[in-house]
Amino acid sequence: MNKTLLMLYIALTSFIAEPSTANAKESSRPNIVLIMADDLGFADLGCYGSEIETPNLDRLASNGLRFTQFYNTAKCHSSRVSLLTGLYCDQAGGASLSRGATIAEVLRSTGYSTAMVGKWHLKKQPTDFGFERYWGHLSGATNFFTGDDSFRFNGESYAVPKTLNGRPFYTTHAIGDFALDFIDAMAGKDSPFLLYVAFNAPHYPLQAPEEEVKKYDGKYDDGWDELRQSRFQKQIETGLFPTTMKLSDRPDHIPPWDSLTKKEQAWEADRMEVFAAMVDVLDQNVGRIMEKLDSDGLLDNTLFLFCSDNGACPFERTRGRYLKPWDPKSYWTYDASWANAGNTPFRLYKQNQHEGGISSPMIAHWPTGLKTEPGSITNQAGHLIDFMATFIDVAGAKYPNHVGERKIDPLQGKSLIPILAGQQREGHETLYFHFGTDRALRQGPWKLVSAKLGRWELYNLKDDRNELNDLSSKNRDRVKSMSTTWFDIAKNVDRLGNNALKPVKDKLSPLMFRKDTSGGSAQ
């Protein structure tokens, strides 16, 4: 590291030398706003190639830093575990968090106020894990208009009202409302704060206010083939990917758009219009949060991070298409056809450990702390497990060995601060991935991956980020070495049981994605 970069890094992180609150100047420690979307594909934001209107996140990206190789765990609850603890999911004890400390617990111990709004999807409640304030739902998905019986407010049951703040209740707007309330409650203190905002949008059911859906009327009539191509072209033009990158072919389980009847096309376009509206409303509420921070004079020293919990969702679960998506009784989803466009330019989806399942849009914004040029793009790899280490750095905190009676596992993540400082970070030697019968391992540019216990595939992501050229047959020693490492981490770090440690097969496994068969009635 040259002298100039060294001094820059020291200046950015000088406050970590003395971790105690007493020796840290409160004015130098940033507020932290961490926002996670749900089932948002890599290409579903305007600044990542989308046609969906996301002006607020786009503006944050144009003044901040975008990541092209930021990873999640490809699944809702496991991503939340890793985001909160800096550990792999089962390593942390899964949804019980029995071996993990949360970012709220660590930051609260060093003087931060802590609050969360939105989807929890783990055991107990956020108020049991360091969050002083919480409003949201404990469930993995909810009706956006009526909610469910898992809604809580500061640990107590919350009856979802028909209206909130003068308009019909809609979960995404309500998350924004309570986020603003919590900022008001915390900003009046002398200490900095952590606000974790976990939107349930755009996770199914696809539901949105009528006026928001109508904004996208006719927008998707050209279908998913055209959409994926146009998103990819925008990604190339805006510098997210090199001009040499090739877009993967449409997979066999997705029909060509032109092969659909006019009636089928109309139904499919309707579904995507609702999805777009949900993303649009999410962005509106991100804008409300940022406007609040700005008007209160808090924005400049707020570290803002935005990500998604997994790639776009391919699972068809529509229960009747005859109800409009602004009807509280409706329950639409979309399937792999639109999810493939959502994950442009990558292959596969939520739950898969191929790039389409684990690649997240990630935006960092921090006016007084970010040292990269506004609108910069980084190709350095990062992961949800890195948030804990990053927050420890900026807060001057210590990672604990115990929280109460919980013995805490060693931290897996590494601080993102060098990347935010415009430096080349000493990255992870190994990144490990697992969900169900999908698994992967990344070492430098090399990635080993298996879907549904199918044989190992090997890709050089430096030259082939889309995972189009399987090199496993030409690199058998590397496959053997990396697979040994995967099993070692899975057994000894992530503590997977024997059922999750089965060997892969000697051939690829068929991948099945359910298509809509409702024919206009409930399945």
N, C-alpha and C positions, 0 to 999 in steps of 0.2 A: 504494500500500500504506500503510495507516495506521500510526501509531507503535507501537501495541500489537502488531500482526501482525508488524511489522518486527523488534521485539525478540524475539518468539517464534521467528521464523525464524533470527535470529542465534544465539539460545541453542541451538537444535536443531542448527545446523550449524557452530558456532564452531570445531570441531576440524578443519575443512577448510582453514583459513587457512594452516596449516603442514603440507604434505603429508608431510614426512619422518617416519619412525617415531620418530626420536629426540625430536622435539618434540611427539609425540602421546601423551597419557596412555593407556596400554593399558586402564586400567579404564573409560575413557569410550567406547572403541570397541566396538561390539556384536559378538557372535557373529552369524553369518548362517546361517539354515537355509532353503534354497530347495527346495521340493518341487513336482514336476511329475507329474501323472497323465497317463495315455495313453488317448486316445479317450474321455475323459469329457465328456459333454455339459454345456451351460450349466445345465441343470435337474436334474442327477443327484445333487446334494447336498441334504440336508435344509434347509440354510440358503438354498438357491436354489430351493426349491419341491418337492423330492423327498420321497417316502415311504420311501426307503431309509434305514436306520438309520446315520447318520453323527454320533453324539453328540460325538465329539472335534473334528471340524472345525466342527460347529455351535457348540460352546463357544468355540472360538477366534474365530469370527465374532461371537458375542455379546459378547465382550470386546475385539474388534478392529474392523476396518474392511472392509466389502465393496465391491467395485467392480461396477458394472453395465455399464460400457463398457470392459472390458479386452480387448485383442486379442492373438491369436496369429497364426500364418501359415496355419492350416488343414491342416497336414501335419506328420508326425512329425519328419523330419530337419531340415526348414527351420526349424521352431520351435526346435529345439535349437541350431541355429546362431545364431539371433537372440538367444535367451536367454543363450548363452555369450559372445557378442561385442558386443552392442549395435549390430549392423549388420544390414542386410537380407541374406538368405541368400546370393545369388550375389555380392553385394558383398564378403562375407567370404571368398569362394572356395569356397562350398558346403561339402560334407562334408569337404573337405581343410583348411578354416580357414586357407588360405594368405595371406589378407589381414586376418585378424582376430586380436586378442589375446583370450584367454579371461578370464572373471572370476577363475578360479583363478590365472592368471599375474599379473594385475594385483594381486590381493590378496596373493598370496604375496610379491610384490616389496616390499610394505610391512609385512611381518611376520606376516601371517596364516598359520595352519596350514590346509591344504586337503585335503578328502576328498570322494569321490563314491561313491555306491552306486546300482546299477540299470542301466537301459538307456542305452547310448551312442549307437549308430546313426549314427556318423560314422567317418571314416577314422582309422587308427592306434588309439591308446588314450588314455584320460584322463591316464594318467601321462606321456604325451608332451606334454600341454598344461597343465601346471601343477598337476595334482592329485598330491599326495604319496602318497595312499592311494586305492585303488579296488578295489571288488568289484562284479561284475555281468556283464552280457552285452553284447557288442559288436553283436549282431544287432538287427534292428528288431522282432522278435517271437520268443518262445520258448515251448516247452512248459513250463507252470507246474509240472509234477511231475517232469520228467526233465531239463529244461534242454536245452542244446545244446553244441556244441564251441567256441562263442565265449565261454564264461565265462572271466573272468580275475580274478586276485587279485594286486594290486600288480604288474601287468605280466606275470605268469606264468600259464600255462594252469591252469585249475581244474576238477577232475573233480567234477561234481555228485554229492553223496552221496545215498543213499536216505533217510537221516534227518539232521537237523541240530538240535542242542540238544534232543534227546530227543523229537522229533516228526517225522512224515514230511515230507520236503522239499517245500516249496511256495514258489515264488519270492517272492511278496509277503511272507510271513513272514521269509524269508531276508534280504530287503532290510532289513526292520526289525531283524533280528539284527545285521547288519553295521553298520547305522547306529549302534546302541548301542555296539558295539565301538569304532567310530571316534570317537565322542564321548568315551569313556573315554580313548582314546589321545591325543586333542588337548586335553582339558580340563585335563590335568595340567600343561600348559605355561603360561608367563606371558602368552603372546600369545593374542588372540582367534582364532576359527576360522570357516571357511566349510565347511558341509556341504551338498552338492547331492544330493538324493534323487530319482531318476528311476524311479518305479514303472512297470512294464510294464502293470499293471492299469489299467482293465478292457479293454485291447486283446484282440482275439481271439488264440488260441482261447479260447472261453468254458469255463473250467475252474475248479473250486473244490472244496474238501473237502465231502464229503457233508453233514456236520452244518451247514455254513454255508448250503448250498443249501436244506436242509429248513426253515430258518428262514423262508423266503419261499414255502413251499408254499401255493398258492391265492391268493397276493397279487395276481396279475396276470390272474386269470380274467375280469375285466371288460373287459380289452383295452386297446388303445392309444388309442382315442378317449376313453374315460373317463379314462384316465391323463393324457393331455395336458390335458384340461379341468381336472382336479383340481389338477395342478401349476400351471397358469396362475392358478387361483383363489387358491392359496396365495401365489404371487408377488405378486399384487395385495394380498392381506390383510396381508402382511408388509412392504409398502412398497417392494418392488424396482421396481415399475412403477406408473404412475398408473392410476387407475380408468378413465380415458378410453381406455386402450390396448385394441385389439381383437386377438383371437387369429386368426391366419391360418387359412384353411380347410385341411382335409385335402387334400393334393395328389392328382392323378389317379392317380399310380403306386402309391398305397397303397389297398388295398381297405377298405371299411367292416368293422369287426370283426364285425358281425352277419351279413355275407355269407359268413363262413368256416364250414365244417362244424365240428362238435364236435371231431372228431379234429384238424383244423387248429388250432383254438383251443387245444387242450391242448398241442400241440407248441410253438406260439408262446409260450404262457404259461410253459412249461418253460424256454425260451431266456432269457426276461427274468428269471426267478428266478435263473439262474446269473449273469447280468450283475449283478444286485443284490447277490448274495453276494460277488462280486469287489470291488465298491465298498465293501461292508461290511468286508471283511478289510483293504482299503487303509486305511480309517478307523481300524480297530483298531491298525494299526501306526503311523499318525500319532500316535495316543494314547500308544503306548509311547514314542515319541520325545519327546513333550512331557512325559510323566511323568518320564522320565530327566532332562531338562533341569531340571525343577522340583525333583526330589529332590536334584540336584547343586548347586542354588542358582544355576543359569545362566539360568533362563527370563526373569527380569525384563529382563536386558540382552541378549536375543536377538531380532534382527529375523527374524521368520518370515514367509515368503511362500509361498502355495499357488496353483497355477494348473494349467491343462490345455493340452496341446499342440495340440489342434484340437477341433472339434465332434464329436458322435457319428458313428460310422462306418456308412454305408448299404450296404456291400458284402456280398452273400451269398456266403460261401465255405465253407459247411458241407461236410464230407466224411463223410457218414454220420451219421444221427441215432440209430442203434441202440445206440451206445455211450454210457453214462452220463457226464455231465461230470466225474465224479470218477475216471474211468478215464483213465490216462495216454495211452491210444491214441485218445482222443476228440478231435474237432476241430469244435466247434460255433462258429457265429457267429450274430448276428442281422442283420436287414436294415433297409431304410429305414423300415419301419413303426414299429419301436421307436425307431430313431434320431430320427425326427421328434418323438417324445415326449421323448427325451433333450435335444433342442435347444429345447424350449418356452421362449419363445413364437416363436422365430425360424424362418426358412425355410432349407431346404437343409442341407448336411452337410459333413463332412470333405472337404477338397480344394476345395470351393466357397468363393468369396470373398464370398458373401452372409453375413448376420449369423450364420446357423446354423453356418457353417463356421469363422468366425474369432472368435466371442465366447466368452470363457473366464470361468468363475467365478474370482474372485481375492480371496483373503483376506490381509489384512495384520494382524499381531499383534506388538506390541512394547511391553510394559508401561512401560518407562522412556522410550520415545521417541515413542510415538504420542500426539498431542495432540487427537485427535478424541474425542467421547463414545463410550464402549463401545457396541458394536452399531451404530455409524453406517454409513450407506450413502452412497457418493459416485457421482455421475453423470459425473464428469470422466473423459475418455478417457485410457487408458494402453495400453502395448504392451510385449511382451517385450523389445524393444530398450531399454526404460527401466531395466532391472535393472542394467546395467553402470554407467550414470551415477549411479544411486542408491547402489550399493555404493562407488563412488569417493567420493561425498560422505561417507558415514558412516565410511569407513575412512581418510579423509585421504590418498587415493592419487592418483596421476597417471595419466592415459591416455597410453600410449606411442605413439611414432612407429614404433618397431621392436621386435620380440621376436626375438632371435637374428638370423637372416638374413631373417626375414619383415618386409616393409614393411607397416605397418598403416594401413588406411583410416580417414578421419575418423569419429568417433563420430556415430551417427545418433540415439541415444536421448537423453532428457531426464530429469533426476532426478525421482523421485516424492516427494522429501522435502517440498516444499510441500504436497502433498495429505495426506501423513501428519501434517503440522503443522496441518491443518485450514484451509488457505488455498486460494484459487483459484489454481491454477497457470497460468502462461502456457503453454498447451498447444502441441502440434505444429501448425504451419501446415498441414502436409500429412502424411498417413499413406498409405503406398504398400503395395499388396498384390499378390502374384502367386504362382500355382502352376499349372504346366502351361498350359492354355488358359483358365484363369480369372484374372481380374484385377480390381482395384478401386483407388479413390483416395478418401480422405476429406479434406475441407477444411471445418473448422468443422462445421456440421450437415449439410453436403451430402456425399453419397456417390454416386460413379459406379461402376458394377459391370457386369461382363460374365461370363457363364457359357459355357464351351465355344466361345469366339469369337462368341457371339451378340451382337446389337446392344447398344449401351450402354443401360443403365437408370440413371435418376437418382432419388434419394430424398432427402427432407429428414428426417433421422433425429430431429430435435427433435420433429417432429410425427408421424413415421411410422417408428419404430424397426424395425417388422416388415417394412418394405419392401413395402408393399401398394399404394401409390399412385405409380406410375411417372410422373415429371414431365418426362421427357426431351423429349417432343414440344412442351412449353410453354417449354422453356429451352434452345433449341438453341445459343445462344452459350455458356452455361455448360458444356454437354456438350463443345463444341469446345475450350474453354479447358482444362477438366479432363483431357480425353483427351490434349491436347498435353503437359500436365504429366506425365501417366502415362508417355507414351512417352519423354519427356526423362529421367525418373528411371530408367526401365527400361534405357535405352541407356547413359546416362552415369554413373549411380550404381551401379545393380545389375548393369551390364555384361552384359545378356542378349544372346544371339546373335540373328541375323536370324530364325531359326526361331521364336523366342518373341516376335518383334515384328510379327507379321502383323496387318493391320488387322482390325477386327471386321466381321461380316457386317451386312447391312441388315435382318435379322430375328432373332428369338430362336432359339437352337439347342435341339433336343429333348434332354431330359435322361433318360438311361436308367439305371435301377437294377435290377440283376439280382435276381430273386425265387428262392426255394428251389424247385428242381425235382427234388430227390433222391428224393422219394417214399419216404423211409425207407432208401435205400441210398446208398452213396457216389457223389458226382458224378463 
